[in-house]
Amino acid sequence: MTKIRGIDIVLINKKKVGTDAFNAPIYEDVEKVIANVLVAPASSDDIVDSMNLYGKKAVYVLAIPKGDENTWEGQEVKFFGQKFKVFGKELKGIDHLIPLSWNKKVWVEAYE
């Protein structure tokens, strides 16, 4: 029997390191590797929904492993040699009602 396994992706969090002369925040990128993330192409329904809700085109849908406590909304991620941006709300299920290893999903759009 083959077990489903995700890939490692890089989550780029923004850490505030100070302010500039105009009192605007200055951020530094902090990269964190997240293991076992499922990556799937966005379905036509996902694309239509993301365009209607946020005005952005979903390219991939990420399934996040159970127990993950990272903030995903508005963050950048890297996988497949490209950079993407997470948008919209995290959709989270109830851990003990979901049989597999993932309980959250997020949409990403092409970023660079």
C-alpha positions in Angstrom: 0.0 0.0 0.0 1.3 3.4 -1.0 1.1 6.2 1.6 0.2 9.7 0.6 3.1 12.1 1.3 3.5 15.8 0.7 6.6 17.8 -0.3 8.7 20.2 1.7 8.0 23.9 1.0 9.5 27.1 2.3 7.2 29.5 4.2 8.6 33.0 4.2 7.4 34.9 7.3 7.9 38.7 7.6 9.6 39.7 10.9 9.6 43.3 11.9 13.1 44.5 12.6 12.6 48.3 13.0 11.2 51.4 11.4 12.5 53.8 8.7 12.8 57.6 8.8 9.1 57.9 7.9 8.1 55.6 10.8 7.2 52.8 8.3 8.0 49.3 9.5 11.0 47.5 8.1 10.7 43.7 7.7 13.1 40.9 7.3 12.3 37.6 5.6 12.6 34.5 7.8 12.4 31.2 5.9 11.0 28.1 7.5 10.8 24.7 5.9 7.4 23.0 6.3 7.3 19.3 5.6 4.6 17.1 4.2 2.5 19.8 2.4 0.2 18.6 -0.4 0.3 20.7 -3.5 -2.5 20.4 -6.1 -3.4 22.5 -9.1 -6.4 24.8 -8.5 -9.6 23.4 -9.9 -11.8 25.5 -12.2 -14.2 25.9 -9.2 -11.3 27.2 -7.0 -10.3 29.6 -9.7 -13.8 31.0 -10.1 -14.3 31.2 -6.4 -11.0 33.0 -5.7 -11.7 35.5 -8.5 -15.2 36.2 -7.1 -14.1 36.4 -3.5 -10.7 38.1 -3.7 -10.1 39.2 -7.3 -7.0 36.9 -7.5 -6.4 33.8 -9.5 -5.6 30.7 -7.5 -2.9 28.7 -9.1 -2.4 25.9 -6.5 -4.1 24.7 -3.4 -1.9 23.7 -0.4 -3.0 21.2 2.2 -1.3 22.0 5.5 -0.4 19.2 7.9 -2.3 18.8 11.2 -0.7 20.5 14.1 0.8 23.3 12.1 0.6 26.6 14.0 2.1 29.0 11.4 0.3 32.0 10.0 -0.3 31.4 6.3 -2.5 34.4 5.3 -0.6 36.9 3.2 2.7 35.0 3.4 5.0 34.0 0.6 5.9 30.4 -0.1 8.5 28.7 -2.3 8.1 25.3 -4.0 8.8 23.9 -7.5 11.5 26.5 -7.9 9.0 29.4 -7.9 7.7 31.9 -5.4 3.9 32.2 -4.6 1.8 34.3 -2.3 -0.9 32.9 -0.1 -4.2 34.8 -0.2 -7.6 34.5 1.4 -8.6 32.8 4.6 -7.2 29.5 5.9 -9.9 26.8 5.7 -9.5 24.5 8.7 -11.3 21.3 9.5 -11.7 19.5 12.9 -8.6 17.3 13.4 -10.3 14.2 14.8 -13.0 14.2 12.0 -10.5 14.2 9.2 -8.9 10.8 8.6 -5.7 11.9 6.8 -2.7 14.0 7.9 -3.9 17.4 6.7 -6.6 19.7 8.1 -6.0 23.1 6.5 -6.1 24.4 3.0 -4.9 27.7 1.5 -4.9 29.1 -2.0 -1.7 30.6 -3.6 -1.3 32.9 -6.6 1.8 33.3 -8.8 4.0 36.0 -7.2 7.1 36.6 -9.3 
